[in-house]
């Protein structure tokens, strides 16, 4: 899976890049069966405007699957925890997508019954 990485309001350090690469590599194993048309995007940021005190980090993942878009987001006080939480949410959505796709295949692709 090809993916893009964006960093907003924070400096993209080698440690952050390594954590993102590890997360996206884990997602890559989940979407290999869908072929090369799958693309992903991860955005990491620090948001403090709407919080009264302390830093809040956000990680956001978009994965474009055939016929679907997976969107996962997590906000915590630790960037690496946010990356892991967003990855887990994306994995869960991919798992559900696979189940829906397999169910349709077993039904013969019938969406509606007359």
Buried (B, 14 or more C-beta within 10 A) or exposed (E): BEBEBEBEEBEEEEEBEEBBEEBBEBBBEBBEEBEEEBBBBBBBBBBEEEEEEEEBBBBBBBBBBEEBEBEBBBBBEEBBBBBBBBBBBBBEBBEEBBEEBEEEEEEEEEEEEE
